[in-house]
């Protein structure tokens, strides 16, 4: 009996001694995080330049929604949004440069599909921008809905997906369109601006950029209906879970911050907050940053540097830009949109 008690006590003592060793285990930097730190800056990319998403300003600096997300990731890693090299990629080279390590993350790639997510050694991480094919028409046409469009000329790309979506919408709604076909989206803008068609159909993100280029943007309306769906988000190489979690939870931090009302203006004062979910966001409770190789307050630093998702959206698509893009699908789920992030707990 005494032998059994002695053995039990010994096991208990060994278990107790093992606990601190587990708690003190340090997270080793994965290959991507180690390479980024060694380089001293993040290499982040977006697809072709597009107003609102990525464009050069008058000072020759890259600005836009994609660039702000890249700045957020740079802040998460270095605490410095300027520790960043931004590149605009063409469609043909984006996956190859990601695979060979020339870039660390793509802020906005092609639409998230199963084929792209499984066939190119790439990993899509989080929805950050919901898009879809829409229509733009001059206000003088007097329509407020795509269902009112009939007996008119519509400029559209002569390619499978967009042309097919337009034809299906026309068939279902028994509308009559004369399709004016073009090979490049740049041609759509020129044709529409010169009045060669009564309306133009393309992804809403492109229509917003197109409207900005028109002499009087406010006289053109992007109709609310979407006749197709697509979603964009950050992409990293497959095979490095730690780096994927860093980029993913940087994206989630932006969305969670907006849903909690945490902004770049009030984030410092909220350090005295008693709400547990806000304290976890700011790194005052738990150990969520160190678990993926970052500091405890990496999310606080991100919000301080670039703002929450709503601030980023307003900065790049709001009234001050001349675009005044409605949030729509990109509103928080609390406000009837699709944007949602997992809890920090």
C-alpha positions in Angstrom: 0.0 0.0 0.0 2.8 2.4 1.0 4.6 1.5 -2.3 1.5 2.4 -4.4 1.2 5.8 -2.5 4.9 6.5 -3.1 4.6 5.7 -6.8 1.6 7.9 -7.1 3.4 10.8 -5.3 6.3 10.4 -7.6 4.1 10.6 -10.7 2.4 13.6 -9.4 5.7 15.3 -8.7 7.0 14.6 -12.2 3.8 15.9 -13.8 4.0 19.1 -11.8 7.6 19.6 -12.8 6.7 19.1 -16.4 4.1 21.9 -16.5 6.5 24.9 -16.4 8.6 23.3 -19.2 5.5 23.1 -21.5 4.5 26.7 -20.6 7.9 28.0 -21.4 8.2 26.5 -24.8 9.0 29.2 -27.4 7.4 29.4 -30.8 10.0 28.9 -33.5 9.6 31.1 -36.5 8.4 29.2 -39.5 10.2 29.6 -42.9 8.2 32.5 -44.2 8.2 34.6 -41.0 12.0 33.9 -40.6 12.7 35.0 -44.2 10.5 38.2 -43.8 12.3 39.1 -40.6 15.7 38.4 -42.1 14.9 40.6 -45.1 13.6 43.4 -42.8 10.4 44.1 -44.7 7.4 42.4 -46.2 6.9 41.9 -49.9 3.2 42.1 -50.6 1.4 42.3 -53.9 -1.9 43.0 -55.5 -3.2 42.3 -58.9 -3.2 44.8 -61.7 -3.4 48.5 -60.5 -7.1 49.5 -60.0 -8.3 52.7 -58.5 -9.5 52.2 -55.0 -7.5 49.0 -54.6 -4.0 49.9 -55.7 -2.8 53.0 -57.5 0.1 55.4 -57.4 -0.7 58.8 -55.9 0.6 62.1 -56.9 3.7 61.5 -54.8 4.4 58.2 -56.5 3.4 56.1 -53.5 1.1 53.1 -53.7 -2.2 53.6 -52.0 -5.5 51.7 -51.8 -7.4 49.0 -50.1 -4.9 46.3 -51.1 -2.0 48.4 -50.0 -3.6 49.1 -46.6 -4.0 45.4 -46.0 -0.3 44.9 -46.8 0.5 47.7 -44.4 -1.5 45.9 -41.8 0.5 42.7 -42.2 3.7 44.6 -42.1 2.6 46.2 -38.8 1.6 42.8 -37.4 5.2 41.5 -38.0 7.3 44.6 -37.5 5.1 47.0 -35.7 5.8 49.3 -38.7 3.4 49.8 -41.6 6.3 51.2 -43.7 8.3 48.0 -43.6 6.8 47.1 -46.9 7.5 46.6 -50.5 4.3 46.6 -52.6 4.2 45.1 -56.1 1.4 45.1 -58.7 1.3 41.8 -60.4 0.0 40.8 -63.8 -2.4 37.8 -63.9 0.1 35.5 -65.6 2.8 35.9 -62.9 1.1 36.1 -59.6 1.1 32.4 -58.6 4.6 31.7 -59.8 6.1 34.6 -57.8 4.2 33.5 -54.7 5.4 29.9 -55.1 9.1 30.7 -55.6 9.2 33.0 -52.6 9.6 36.4 -54.4 6.5 37.6 -52.6 5.1 36.7 -49.2 1.4 37.4 -49.6 -1.0 38.6 -52.2 -3.6 41.0 -50.8 -6.1 40.5 -53.6 -5.7 37.8 -56.2 -8.1 36.4 -58.7 -11.5 35.5 -57.3 -11.4 32.7 -54.7 -12.4 29.4 -56.4 -11.8 25.8 -55.7 -9.5 25.4 -58.7 -7.2 28.3 -57.6 -7.3 27.2 -54.0 -6.2 23.7 -54.7 -4.3 23.8 -58.0 -1.5 26.4 -57.7 0.2 25.8 -54.4 -1.8 28.7 -53.0 -3.9 29.1 -49.9 -6.8 31.6 -49.7 -7.3 32.7 -46.1 -10.3 35.0 -45.5 -13.0 36.9 -47.4 -12.1 40.6 -47.4 -14.0 41.9 -50.4 -17.2 40.6 -51.9 -17.8 41.4 -55.6 -20.0 40.4 -58.5 -21.0 41.4 -62.0 -23.2 44.4 -62.1 -24.5 47.2 -64.4 -23.6 50.8 -64.7 -25.8 53.3 -66.6 -26.1 57.0 -66.9 -28.7 58.6 -64.5 -30.3 60.1 -67.6 -31.5 56.7 -68.5 -33.9 56.9 -65.5 -33.4 53.4 -64.1 -32.7 52.4 -60.5 -32.7 48.6 -61.0 -31.1 46.1 -63.4 -34.5 44.6 -63.9 -35.6 47.8 -65.7 -33.0 47.4 -68.4 -34.5 46.4 -71.7 -34.1 47.1 -75.4 -30.7 48.7 -75.1 -27.0 48.2 -75.9 -24.8 46.7 -73.2 -21.0 46.8 -73.4 -19.5 43.6 -72.0 -16.3 41.6 -72.3 -16.3 38.9 -75.0 -15.3 36.2 -72.6 -17.1 33.2 -71.1 -18.0 34.1 -67.6 -19.2 37.7 -67.9 -20.9 37.3 -71.3 -22.6 34.1 -70.1 -23.8 35.8 -66.9 -25.3 38.7 -69.0 -27.0 36.3 -71.4 -28.5 34.2 -68.5 -29.8 37.3 -66.8 -31.3 38.5 -70.0 -33.0 35.1 -70.6 -34.4 34.7 -67.1 -35.8 38.3 -67.1 -37.0 38.2 -70.7 -35.0 41.3 -71.5 -33.6 42.3 -74.9 -30.0 43.4 -75.0 -27.8 44.2 -77.9 -24.4 43.0 -76.7 -21.5 45.3 -77.7 -18.4 43.1 -77.2 -14.8 44.0 -76.3 -11.7 42.1 -75.5 -10.3 44.3 -72.7 -11.9 46.1 -69.7 -10.1 49.3 -70.6 -12.0 49.2 -73.9 -15.3 49.0 -72.0 -14.5 52.3 -70.2 -13.7 54.0 -73.5 -16.8 52.7 -75.3 -19.1 53.5 -72.5 -17.6 57.0 -72.1 -18.1 57.7 -75.8 -21.7 56.5 -75.7 -21.3 53.4 -77.9 -23.6 51.6 -75.4 -26.4 52.5 -73.1 -25.0 50.5 -70.1 -22.0 48.5 -69.3 -21.8 45.2 -67.4 -18.7 44.1 -65.5 -17.6 43.3 -61.9 -18.7 46.0 -59.6 -15.1 46.7 -58.5 -14.2 47.5 -62.1 -17.3 49.6 -62.6 -16.4 51.7 -59.5 -12.9 52.3 -61.0 -14.4 53.1 -64.4 -16.9 55.6 -62.9 -14.0 57.4 -61.2 -12.4 58.0 -64.6 -15.5 59.6 -66.1 -15.8 63.4 -66.4 -18.9 63.6 -64.1 -18.9 60.4 -62.0 -21.9 61.5 -60.0 -24.1 61.3 -63.1 -23.6 57.6 -63.5 -25.2 54.9 -61.3 -24.0 51.4 -60.5 -27.2 49.4 -60.1 -27.6 47.4 -56.9 -28.2 43.9 -58.3 -25.4 41.4 -58.8 -25.8 38.8 -61.5 -22.8 36.8 -60.4 -20.7 36.3 -57.3 -17.0 36.5 -56.5 -15.0 36.9 -53.3 -11.4 38.2 -52.9 -9.0 37.8 -50.0 -5.4 37.4 -49.1 -3.4 34.5 -50.5 -0.2 32.8 -49.2 1.9 29.8 -50.2 0.6 26.4 -49.1 2.6 24.6 -46.5 3.4 27.2 -43.9 0.6 27.2 -41.3 2.2 29.8 -39.0 2.4 32.4 -41.8 -1.1 31.6 -42.9 -2.4 32.2 -39.4 -0.5 35.5 -39.2 -2.1 36.9 -42.4 -5.5 35.4 -41.6 -5.8 36.8 -38.1 -4.5 40.2 -39.3 -7.5 40.2 -41.6 -9.9 39.0 -38.9 -8.5 41.7 -36.5 -9.6 44.4 -38.9 -13.2 43.1 -39.1 -13.5 42.3 -35.4 -12.2 45.8 -34.5 -15.0 47.4 -36.6 -17.7 45.1 -35.1 -16.4 46.1 -31.6 -16.2 49.8 -32.4 -12.4 49.9 -32.0 -10.9 52.5 -34.3 -7.5 54.1 -34.9 -8.7 57.1 -32.9 -9.9 55.4 -29.8 -7.7 52.3 -29.6 -5.3 53.8 -27.1 -8.0 54.9 -24.7 -9.7 51.5 -24.8 -6.7 50.0 -23.0 -8.7 50.7 -19.9 -11.8 48.7 -21.2 -13.3 46.0 -19.0 -14.9 44.2 -21.9 -13.1 40.9 -22.3 -13.4 40.7 -26.1 -11.9 44.1 -26.5 -9.1 43.3 -24.1 -8.3 40.1 -26.0 -8.3 42.2 -29.3 -5.8 44.6 -27.7 -3.6 41.9 -26.3 -4.4 42.7 -22.7 -5.8 39.2 -22.0 -4.7 35.8 -23.3 -1.6 35.0 -25.3 -2.9 35.0 -28.9 0.0 36.8 -30.6 2.8 34.8 -29.1 1.0 31.6 -30.2 1.7 32.5 -33.8 5.1 34.2 -33.3 3.9 37.8 -32.9 3.7 40.2 -29.9 0.7 40.1 -27.6 -0.5 43.5 -28.9 0.0 42.9 -32.6 -3.7 43.6 -33.3 -3.6 46.8 -31.3 -0.6 48.0 -33.4 -2.4 47.1 -36.6 -5.5 49.1 -35.7 -3.4 52.0 -34.6 -1.5 52.0 -37.9 -4.2 51.4 -40.5 -7.6 51.5 -38.7 -10.3 48.9 -38.7 -12.0 47.5 -41.8 -14.6 50.3 -42.0 -11.9 52.9 -41.8 -9.9 51.3 -44.6 -13.0 51.0 -46.8 -14.0 54.6 -46.2 -10.5 55.9 -46.9 -10.4 54.2 -50.3 -14.0 54.0 -51.5 -15.8 56.7 -49.4 -17.3 60.1 -50.4 -13.9 61.9 -50.1 -12.6 59.7 -53.0 -15.3 60.8 -55.4 -16.4 57.2 -55.7 -18.7 56.9 -52.7 -19.2 53.2 -53.0 -21.9 51.7 -50.8 -20.8 49.0 -48.4 -23.5 46.6 -49.6 -22.2 43.0 -49.3 -19.1 44.3 -47.7 -21.0 45.7 -44.7 -20.7 43.9 -41.4 -23.1 41.0 -40.8 -24.5 43.1 -38.0 -25.6 45.6 -40.6 -27.0 43.2 -43.2 -23.7 42.5 -45.1 -21.6 39.4 -45.5 -18.5 40.4 -43.5 -17.8 38.3 -40.5 -14.8 37.2 -38.5 -14.3 34.4 -35.9 -14.1 35.5 -32.3 -10.8 35.9 -30.4 -11.1 33.5 -27.5 
